């Protein structure tokens, strides 16, 4: 005795709706993936490629009304700009903020700057650097 199949013969009635849905999902996924790659590339270019000045805080010394900050700045030779530093008190309140300008032909500047505070600061934080 043989069993009868309930499947339609292949190719007789066109593609099934599942195959059409799969194809649509693949196209939508490819388009969204491409858009995501373009967005990541755009942000990467503007964050890394266009940033002419970067810096980091190497260390700091706390005083009663000032914080001495050892700042290392890396920049393009022709770039001028500024870096913003801030200091916070133990309770988290901001006690000092200042911009420090950099220029010249050097590509690496290693400098100790003084951030004046209105009370005793417990930290020194680099908020960011911007080219002019």
C-alpha positions in Angstrom: 0.0 0.0 0.0 1.3 3.5 -0.8 0.7 6.8 0.9 -0.6 9.8 -0.9 1.2 13.1 -0.5 -0.7 16.3 0.1 2.0 18.6 -1.2 1.4 20.5 -4.5 3.7 19.5 -7.3 6.9 21.6 -7.4 6.9 24.6 -9.8 3.2 24.1 -10.7 1.7 27.0 -8.7 4.6 29.5 -8.3 6.5 30.3 -5.2 4.9 29.9 -1.8 4.2 32.9 0.4 6.9 31.8 2.7 9.5 32.1 0.0 8.3 35.5 -0.9 8.4 36.6 2.7 11.9 35.2 3.1 13.1 37.1 0.0 11.5 40.4 1.3 13.2 39.9 4.7 16.5 39.3 3.1 16.2 42.5 1.0 15.1 44.6 4.0 17.9 43.1 6.2 20.5 43.9 3.5 19.3 47.5 3.1 19.2 48.1 6.9 22.7 46.5 7.3 24.0 48.9 4.6 22.5 51.9 6.2 24.0 50.9 9.6 27.4 50.5 8.0 27.1 54.0 6.5 26.0 55.6 9.8 28.9 53.9 11.7 31.4 55.0 9.1 30.1 58.6 9.2 30.3 58.8 13.0 33.8 57.2 12.9 35.0 59.7 10.4 33.7 62.7 12.3 34.8 61.4 15.7 38.3 60.2 14.7 39.1 61.7 11.4 38.0 65.2 12.1 39.2 65.4 15.7 42.4 67.4 15.4 43.0 67.6 19.2 42.9 64.9 21.8 44.1 64.8 25.3 44.3 62.9 28.6 44.8 63.7 32.2 48.1 62.0 33.3 47.6 63.0 37.0 46.6 65.8 39.3 47.5 67.3 42.7 44.9 68.8 44.9 45.4 72.1 46.8 43.1 74.1 48.9 41.9 76.6 46.2 43.5 75.0 43.0 44.2 71.7 41.3 47.4 71.2 39.4 46.6 69.0 36.4 49.2 67.2 34.3 47.7 67.3 30.8 49.0 65.6 27.7 47.6 67.0 24.4 48.1 65.4 21.0 47.1 67.5 17.9 47.9 68.2 14.3 50.8 70.6 13.7 48.7 73.4 12.4 45.8 72.9 14.9 44.8 75.4 17.6 42.1 74.8 20.1 41.2 74.3 23.8 40.6 71.6 26.3 38.0 72.0 29.1 38.8 70.7 32.6 36.7 70.6 35.7 37.1 69.7 39.3 34.4 68.4 41.7 34.1 68.4 45.5 33.7 65.3 47.6 29.9 65.7 47.4 29.9 65.8 43.6 29.4 69.5 43.2 31.5 71.3 40.6 34.0 73.6 42.3 36.0 74.7 39.2 35.9 74.7 35.4 38.3 76.2 32.9 39.4 76.1 29.2 43.1 75.8 28.4 44.2 76.9 24.9 46.8 75.2 22.9 48.5 76.2 19.6 51.9 76.2 18.0 53.6 73.7 15.7 54.1 70.9 18.3 52.1 67.8 17.8 52.4 66.7 21.5 52.2 69.1 24.4 52.9 67.9 27.9 51.9 70.6 30.4 50.9 71.1 34.0 48.0 73.6 34.2 46.4 75.2 37.2 42.6 74.9 37.6 41.4 77.4 40.2 38.6 76.2 42.5 36.2 77.9 44.8 36.5 75.1 47.4 38.7 72.0 47.9 38.4 69.8 44.8 38.8 66.1 45.0 39.1 65.3 41.3 40.3 66.6 37.9 38.3 65.6 34.8 38.9 66.3 31.2 35.5 67.2 29.6 36.8 67.4 26.0 39.0 69.2 23.5 37.8 71.2 20.5 39.7 72.6 17.5 39.1 76.2 16.6 
